[in-house]
Amino acid sequence: MDENTQNPNPLNFNKSNKVKIENNSNSGGAFLLMVGIIVAAIILSYGMKNIKEKGESITVKGYAEMTIKSDLAVWRITINSRKTALSESYNNLVSSKGKIREYLAQNGISDKVITESSLSSYTIYDNINGAETSNVKGYNMSQSIIITTNDIQKVTQLSLKINELLSAGIEFNSNPPEYYVSDIGKYKMQMLGEALKDAQKRAEVIAKSVENSISGIKYAKQGIFQITPLNSTEISDWGVNDVSSIEKSIKSVVDAAFYIK
């Protein structure tokens, strides 16, 4: 028997052997993949354990808001006088100031709550074709009287009706009263506490959602206070301190981090 008869397809052996080798290769890959998954699971478990052991924390913002009412009003009235002669301008200013103080006294504003600013005076020169000359045209004087009182309602009412003195020829500017909270520091301290409580509640909700809990505070940082009129959305990186409204809203923000367990 010749060689071809004894092995009619000499490639059959090699083909069969190749398939067997490929099957062994696939089995090895599956085994390595399984080992990789087990190792990854061990690493992940170890990493989660380390996170808790290292005291991982949750960082949140706490927010608090409160309505407060002003207890102090500051009202500024500026008297103006402009006359040709220096003495005439001064005498007119003194006369106008006396009439305004008399009006305030008649309406229940005591001298005890009134202060005066220093007198301001400057010389007015003639102007020809846009150029100022050395010729004196007159003198302009101004002085402010400032009312500072806890009687907010009285000041508010008077500020709305004092312009009736303009009909008497008194030249003045009445600024809107400014309203303040005299003990604002007390409210700021209270608001910090409320904002921190809110931050803790937020941290507890976040921790609970992943089946954890918080174990204590890591740090807390005070944010900017915003004191605005009621229902205002005004905000500033430097803070807002409203003086235009009697009732105000004070807002406080705290940045805080809490440890999780």
C-alpha positions as CSV (number, residue, x, y, z in Angstrom):
1,M,0.0,0.0,0.0
2,D,1.4,3.3,-1.0
3,E,1.6,6.4,1.2
4,N,-1.6,8.0,-0.3
5,T,-3.6,4.9,0.4
6,Q,-2.5,4.7,4.0
7,N,-3.3,8.4,4.6
8,P,-5.7,9.7,1.9
9,N,-6.2,13.1,3.6
10,P,-3.0,14.0,5.5
11,L,-4.6,17.4,6.3
12,N,-7.4,15.9,8.3
13,F,-5.2,15.3,11.3
14,N,-3.9,18.9,11.3
15,K,-7.4,20.4,10.9
16,S,-8.8,18.3,13.8
17,N,-5.8,19.3,15.9
18,K,-6.3,23.0,15.1
19,V,-9.9,22.9,16.2
20,K,-9.0,21.3,19.4
21,I,-6.4,24.0,20.0
22,E,-8.9,26.8,19.4
23,N,-11.4,25.2,21.8
24,N,-8.8,25.1,24.5
25,S,-8.0,28.8,23.8
26,N,-11.7,29.8,24.3
27,S,-11.9,27.9,27.5
28,G,-8.8,29.7,28.8
29,G,-10.3,33.1,28.0
30,A,-13.5,32.4,29.8
31,F,-11.5,31.2,32.8
32,L,-9.4,34.4,32.8
33,L,-12.6,36.6,32.5
34,M,-14.1,34.8,35.5
35,V,-11.0,35.4,37.5
36,G,-11.0,39.0,36.5
37,I,-14.6,39.5,37.7
38,I,-13.8,37.9,41.0
39,V,-10.7,40.1,41.5
40,A,-12.6,43.2,40.6
41,A,-15.4,42.4,43.1
42,I,-12.8,41.9,45.8
43,I,-11.1,45.2,44.9
44,L,-14.5,47.0,44.9
45,S,-15.5,45.6,48.2
46,Y,-12.1,46.5,49.7
47,G,-12.5,50.0,48.3
48,M,-16.0,50.6,49.8
49,K,-14.7,49.4,53.1
50,N,-11.8,51.9,52.9
51,I,-14.2,54.7,52.0
52,K,-16.1,54.2,55.3
53,E,-13.0,53.7,57.3
54,K,-11.5,56.9,55.9
55,G,-14.5,58.9,56.9
56,E,-16.0,59.9,53.6
57,S,-18.3,63.0,53.8
58,I,-21.3,64.6,52.2
59,T,-21.1,68.3,51.3
60,V,-24.4,70.2,51.3
61,K,-25.8,73.8,51.5
62,G,-28.2,74.7,54.2
63,Y,-30.7,77.5,53.8
64,A,-32.9,79.5,56.2
65,E,-35.2,82.4,55.8
66,M,-37.1,84.6,58.3
67,T,-39.3,87.7,58.1
68,I,-38.2,90.5,60.4
69,K,-39.5,94.0,61.1
70,S,-37.5,97.2,61.3
71,D,-37.5,99.1,64.6
72,L,-35.5,102.1,63.6
73,A,-36.1,104.8,61.0
74,V,-33.6,107.4,59.7
75,W,-35.0,110.3,57.7
76,R,-32.8,112.9,56.1
77,I,-34.1,116.3,54.9
78,T,-31.6,118.6,53.0
79,I,-32.3,122.3,53.0
80,N,-31.0,124.4,50.1
81,S,-30.4,128.1,49.8
82,R,-29.1,130.1,46.8
83,K,-28.8,133.8,46.9
84,T,-26.6,136.6,45.4
85,A,-25.1,137.7,48.7
86,L,-23.3,135.3,51.1
87,S,-25.1,136.6,54.2
88,E,-28.4,136.5,52.4
89,S,-27.9,132.9,51.4
90,Y,-27.0,131.9,55.0
91,N,-29.9,133.8,56.6
92,N,-32.3,132.2,54.2
93,L,-31.0,128.7,55.0
94,V,-31.3,129.4,58.8
95,S,-34.8,130.6,58.3
96,S,-35.9,127.6,56.2
97,K,-34.3,125.2,58.7
98,G,-36.2,126.8,61.6
99,K,-39.5,126.5,59.7
100,I,-38.9,122.8,59.0
101,R,-37.9,122.1,62.6
102,E,-41.1,123.9,63.8
103,Y,-43.1,121.8,61.4
104,L,-41.6,118.6,62.8
105,A,-42.2,119.7,66.4
106,Q,-45.8,120.4,65.6
107,N,-46.1,116.8,64.3
108,G,-44.6,115.2,67.4
109,I,-40.9,115.0,66.3
110,S,-38.8,115.9,69.4
111,D,-35.5,117.8,69.1
112,K,-33.9,114.9,70.9
113,V,-34.1,112.7,67.8
114,I,-32.9,115.4,65.4
115,T,-29.2,116.0,64.5
116,E,-27.7,118.4,61.9
117,S,-25.0,117.9,59.4
118,S,-22.2,120.4,58.8
119,L,-23.1,123.3,56.5
120,S,-21.9,123.1,52.9
121,S,-21.3,126.2,50.8
122,Y,-19.8,127.0,47.4
123,T,-19.5,130.0,45.3
124,I,-21.3,130.3,41.9
125,Y,-19.4,132.1,39.1
126,D,-20.7,133.5,35.9
127,N,-20.4,131.4,32.8
128,I,-19.8,133.0,29.4
129,N,-19.9,130.8,26.2
130,G,-19.2,127.7,28.3
131,A,-16.3,129.2,30.2
132,E,-16.4,130.0,33.9
133,T,-15.4,133.6,34.8
134,S,-14.1,135.1,38.0
135,N,-17.3,137.2,38.4
136,V,-19.3,135.9,41.5
137,K,-22.9,135.2,40.6
138,G,-24.1,134.0,44.0
139,Y,-23.7,131.5,46.8
140,N,-25.2,128.1,47.3
141,M,-25.6,126.5,50.7
142,S,-27.1,123.3,52.0
143,Q,-27.5,121.6,55.3
144,S,-29.2,118.4,56.4
145,I,-31.3,117.6,59.4
146,I,-31.5,113.9,60.3
147,I,-34.3,112.3,62.3
148,T,-33.5,109.0,63.9
149,T,-36.4,107.5,65.8
150,N,-38.1,104.3,66.8
151,D,-41.5,105.8,65.8
152,I,-41.5,104.4,62.3
153,Q,-45.1,105.0,61.6
154,K,-44.9,108.7,62.4
155,V,-41.8,109.3,60.3
156,T,-43.3,107.4,57.4
157,Q,-46.5,109.5,57.5
158,L,-44.6,112.8,57.8
159,S,-42.3,112.0,54.9
160,L,-45.3,111.7,52.6
161,K,-46.8,115.1,53.6
162,I,-43.8,117.4,54.3
163,N,-43.7,118.5,50.7
164,E,-46.6,120.8,51.5
165,L,-44.0,123.1,52.9
166,L,-42.8,123.8,49.3
167,S,-45.8,126.0,48.9
168,A,-44.3,128.3,51.6
169,G,-41.2,128.8,49.4
170,I,-38.9,126.6,51.4
171,E,-36.4,124.8,49.2
172,F,-35.5,121.4,50.5
173,N,-35.1,117.7,49.5
174,S,-36.8,115.0,51.5
175,N,-35.2,111.6,51.1
176,P,-37.3,108.5,51.6
177,P,-36.8,107.2,55.2
178,E,-34.4,104.3,55.7
179,Y,-35.5,101.4,57.9
180,Y,-33.1,99.4,60.0
181,V,-33.2,96.5,62.5
182,S,-31.2,97.7,65.5
183,D,-30.3,94.2,66.7
184,I,-29.6,92.5,63.4
185,G,-26.7,90.6,64.9
186,K,-29.1,88.6,67.0
187,Y,-31.1,87.5,64.0
188,K,-27.9,86.6,62.1
189,M,-26.8,84.2,64.8
190,Q,-30.2,82.6,64.9
191,M,-30.3,82.2,61.1
192,L,-26.9,80.5,61.1
193,G,-28.2,77.9,63.5
194,E,-31.4,77.3,61.4
195,A,-29.3,77.1,58.2
196,L,-27.0,74.5,59.7
197,K,-30.0,72.4,60.9
198,D,-31.3,72.5,57.3
199,A,-27.9,71.4,56.0
200,Q,-28.0,68.4,58.4
201,K,-31.5,67.4,57.2
202,R,-30.3,67.5,53.6
203,A,-27.3,65.4,54.4
204,E,-29.4,62.8,56.2
205,V,-31.7,62.5,53.2
206,I,-28.8,62.0,50.8
207,A,-27.1,59.4,53.1
208,K,-30.4,57.5,53.7
209,S,-31.0,57.2,49.9
210,V,-27.9,55.0,49.6
211,E,-28.6,53.1,52.9
212,N,-26.1,55.1,54.9
213,S,-26.4,57.7,57.7
214,I,-24.4,60.6,59.0
215,S,-22.2,60.4,62.0
216,G,-21.1,64.0,62.7
217,I,-20.2,67.4,61.2
218,K,-16.8,67.7,59.4
219,Y,-16.9,71.5,58.8
220,A,-19.3,74.4,58.4
221,K,-18.8,77.7,56.5
222,Q,-21.0,80.8,56.8
223,G,-22.3,82.2,53.5
224,I,-23.5,85.7,52.7
225,F,-26.5,87.2,54.4
226,Q,-29.2,88.6,52.1
227,I,-31.6,91.2,53.7
228,T,-34.2,92.1,51.1
229,P,-37.8,93.4,50.9
230,L,-40.4,90.7,51.3
231,N,-40.9,88.5,48.1
232,S,-37.8,89.9,46.5
233,T,-35.6,87.7,44.5
234,E,-32.6,90.1,44.6
235,I,-29.3,88.5,45.4
236,S,-25.7,89.6,45.4
237,D,-22.3,87.9,45.9
238,W,-21.5,90.7,48.3
239,G,-24.8,90.4,50.2
240,V,-27.9,92.7,50.2
241,N,-28.8,95.0,53.0
242,D,-32.2,96.5,52.2
243,V,-33.2,99.8,54.0
244,S,-36.2,100.7,51.8
245,S,-38.8,98.5,53.5
246,I,-40.1,98.1,57.0
247,E,-40.7,94.4,56.7
248,K,-37.8,92.5,55.4
249,S,-36.7,88.9,54.6
250,I,-33.4,87.8,56.0
251,K,-31.8,84.8,54.2
252,S,-28.8,82.8,55.3
253,V,-26.7,80.1,53.6
254,V,-24.3,77.7,55.2
255,D,-21.9,75.3,53.4
256,A,-21.4,72.2,55.5
257,A,-19.9,68.7,55.3
258,F,-21.0,65.7,57.3
259,Y,-19.3,62.3,57.9
260,I,-21.1,59.3,56.7
261,K,-21.2,55.8,58.3
